[in-house]
Amino acid sequence: SLQRQIREAILRLLPMLPEAHEQMDQLLASDVPLGVLTDVIGFMLDIDPCGKQALLAEMNVHRRAELVLEYLSGALSPSSSGCCADKFPPLFSEN
């Protein structure tokens, strides 16, 4: 079910890239485990390093798949993982 939801989300996000559809279909047709699928999609996502680290560090595969779906749907902002709460480099102080 999560694999199907991820596939549908990818297809909605990439309507103008039929080659991405073909690659996703091939990936899903190969009986790839959900963990591998989430890792591949997580690698492809354009999110900050802390977000990627939080995603890939999630040990529960189903939770990782849910996070991928949240990123794909735009529900998570790139910095919502919380690991990079402070902006780096910090803003220059006027003091």
LINZI-V566916 format. One record per residue. OMEGA is omega in degrees with one decimal (none if undefined). D_FIRST is the distance of its C-alpha to the first C-alpha in Angstrom with 2 decimals. Layout:
# LINZI-V566916
OMEGA	D_FIRST
OMEGA	D_FIRST
This chain:
# LINZI-V566916
179.5	0.00
177.7	3.82
179.4	5.44
179.7	5.16
178.1	6.27
179.1	8.69
-179.3	9.93
178.8	10.65
178.4	12.37
-179.1	14.35
176.8	15.44
-177.3	16.65
-174.4	18.54
-176.1	20.12
-176.7	21.34
-178.8	24.66
-178.2	23.61
178.8	22.66
176.4	23.13
176.9	20.25
-179.9	18.05
179.4	19.50
178.7	19.01
177.9	15.31
178.2	14.94
179.4	17.14
-179.2	15.34
179.2	11.96
-177.2	14.14
180.0	15.86
179.5	13.23
177.3	13.57
-178.3	12.42
179.5	10.11
178.2	13.49
179.2	15.24
-179.9	12.86
178.4	13.27
179.8	16.95
179.9	17.46
177.7	16.01
177.2	17.93
-176.8	20.97
-175.9	20.74
178.7	20.51
178.9	23.92
-176.8	24.26
-177.8	27.23
179.0	27.77
177.2	27.36
177.5	23.94
179.7	22.92
179.4	24.59
179.5	22.84
-175.6	19.40
178.3	20.25
179.7	22.10
-176.1	19.18
179.9	18.98
-174.3	15.86
180.0	13.03
177.2	10.44
177.7	13.16
177.5	13.84
177.3	10.40
177.0	11.05
177.3	14.51
179.3	13.62
178.2	11.83
176.8	14.98
-178.9	17.23
-179.6	15.76
179.5	16.22
-178.7	19.63
178.7	19.31
173.1	20.82
-178.0	24.19
-176.6	25.13
-175.2	27.36
-179.2	25.39
175.7	24.58
-176.6	28.06
179.5	29.28
-175.3	31.54
178.6	32.91
179.3	36.30
178.0	36.76
-5.6	38.29
179.9	40.95
178.3	42.11
-179.0	43.87
178.9	47.58
177.8	49.70
-179.6	52.64
none	54.69
